[in-house]
Amino acid sequence: MPMRAVEALALLKRGNNRFMSGLVRQDGQTRADILRLFEWQSPEAIVLSCSDSRVPPEIVFDQKLGELFSVRSAGTALSPSLIASIEYAVETLESRLIVVLGHTNCGAVQCAVNTLCGKSAGSKNLNLLVADIHPRIRGKLKQPSKDLEIEVWLNARGVAKDLISRSDLIARAVSIGQIEIVAGLYSLTTGAVVFD
């Protein structure tokens, strides 16, 4: 039976506390674990996070093989293939929790802030990436906040809403209580994750 969303969130919170304290788990990464997971996976949560190398979900939440379904993109920007990856985990793997994890000082969010006036981000693909972020932050602040914390929260919360509006499958799963979506913010200075 799949883990309930509230239980999965509690596991992630405990894992982040272990990560911050330096008392991380030593289990879940042996040859036996590899073999145990060979035929099937049943991740407790889906985590959509930024591609930033300083924010790997498995480490930040002290989780091991098979425990998280991680989907990453710069600035947690959405694309059809990224949404489809999440849909797969919801539909096939029966994960009950989606976490949209932003982080302070996000370079992609900074790039989106810098290009709100129409300036190019540097390439066609980068322009598409920041165009996904722009509506979530446009007109919200006169000046960037400290460590971009407010902009990143706006983006993470907006992505959580956009997953529902851009995916009938996810919208249906949320409406029947099959899954829950929460936003979180990782601090690059403390290692702590704060959830909505």
Residue, then its C-alpha position, 0 to 999 in steps of 0.5 A: m500500500p502506498m505511503r500517505a502524503v502526510e507520512a512521506l512529508a514527515l519522512l522528508k522533514r526527519g531526513n532534512n533534520r538528519f542532513m543538517s545535523g550530520l547524522v545521516r543514514q548508512d542504510g539503503q545503498t548496498r548491493a542488496d538494496i540494488l538487487r531489491l529494487f531491480e524489478w520495481q520501485s515505490p518511491e515515497a515522494i516525487v520531488l521537483s527541484c532545481s538542477d543546482s548542484r548544491v541541492p540534490p534532493e536525495i542528500v538534502f532529505d537523507q534518502k536512499l535508493g528507491e525512496l525519491f522520484s527526482v525530477r530536476s530543471a533549472g528554476t523548477a521550470l516546467s516543460p511537457s517532458l518534465i510534467a510527463s515524468i511527474e505524471y508517470a510517477v503519479e499514475t504508475l508508481e503511486s507516489r502520494l506526495i509531490v514536493v516543489l523544492g526551490h532554493t535561495n539564490c537560484g540562478a535561474v530565478q535571478c536570470a528570470v528577474n533580470t530578463l523581465c524587461g524583455k532582455s534575452a537570457g542568452s539563447k532560445n532555450l534559456n528564453l523559454l526557461v525564463a519565460d516559464i518563470h516570468p508569470r510567477i514573479r512578474g510585478k510582485l516586487k520593486q526590487p529583488s528580495k534578499d537571497l531571492e527568497i520571495e521570488v523563489w517562494l513565488n515560483a515554487r508555489g506557482v509551479a505547484k499550481d501550474l502542475i494542476s492547471r497544465s496536467d489533467l492527470i495531476a489535477r484529477a489526482v489532486s481533486i480525488g485526494q490521491i496526491e498532495i502537492v507542497a512547496g518548499l524552500y531550501s536555504l543554501t546557507t543553513g541546509a534547512v528546508v521550510f515547507d508551506 
